[in-house]
Amino acid sequence: MLRVLLFLLLVSVAGDAQAYIGPGAGIGFLGSLWAWLVGFLVVIAAILFWPIRWFLRRLRSGRSAAKSNAPASAD
């Protein structure tokens, strides 16, 4: 019981820490925030462009299949 009272007394008497957080912490935070934001945008772009890529590949494969099925000219 005495330890608990002593702990509560020390905690209640503790003063300000007056700690300094330099600019490096803010730069690190902004860098990690930027990385998350860019990563999120890349994922969204990949999801949105997937049907377009699929359609373009389908068109290209259709053209190459039509060329390969065409009769060869006798030269």
C-alpha positions in Angstrom: 0.0 0.0 0.0 2.9 2.3 0.8 4.4 1.7 -2.6 1.2 2.6 -4.3 0.9 5.9 -2.4 4.5 6.7 -3.1 4.0 6.0 -6.8 0.9 8.2 -6.9 2.8 11.0 -5.0 5.7 10.9 -7.4 3.5 10.8 -10.5 1.4 13.8 -9.2 4.5 15.8 -8.4 6.4 15.2 -11.7 7.0 18.4 -13.6 7.2 19.2 -17.3 9.6 17.2 -19.4 10.6 20.2 -21.6 11.7 17.8 -24.3 12.7 19.1 -27.7 11.5 17.3 -30.9 13.7 18.4 -33.7 12.8 18.8 -37.4 14.0 15.3 -38.2 10.9 13.8 -36.6 8.6 15.9 -38.7 10.6 15.1 -41.9 10.5 11.4 -41.1 6.7 11.6 -40.5 6.1 13.5 -43.8 8.3 11.0 -45.7 6.4 8.0 -44.4 3.1 9.8 -45.1 4.2 10.5 -48.6 5.2 6.9 -49.2 1.8 5.6 -48.0 0.0 8.2 -50.1 2.0 7.3 -53.3 1.6 3.6 -52.6 -2.2 4.0 -52.2 -2.5 6.0 -55.4 -0.4 3.4 -57.4 -2.8 0.6 -56.1 -5.9 2.6 -57.1 -4.4 3.4 -60.5 -3.5 -0.3 -61.1 -7.1 -1.3 -60.2 -8.6 1.3 -62.5 -6.3 0.6 -65.5 -6.6 -3.2 -65.3 -9.7 -3.3 -67.6 -8.0 -1.0 -70.1 -4.9 -3.2 -70.2 -7.0 -6.3 -70.6 -8.9 -4.8 -73.5 -5.8 -3.6 -75.3 -4.2 -7.0 -74.9 -7.3 -8.7 -76.2 -7.3 -6.4 -79.3 -3.6 -7.1 -79.9 -4.0 -10.8 -79.6 -7.0 -10.7 -82.0 -4.9 -8.8 -84.6 -2.0 -11.2 -84.3 -4.3 -14.2 -84.6 -5.9 -12.8 -87.7 -2.5 -12.2 -89.3 -1.4 -15.7 -88.5 -4.6 -17.3 -90.0 -4.3 -15.3 -93.2 -3.2 -17.3 -96.2 0.4 -16.8 -97.2 0.9 -15.1 -100.6 2.7 -17.2 -103.2 5.7 -15.2 -104.3 
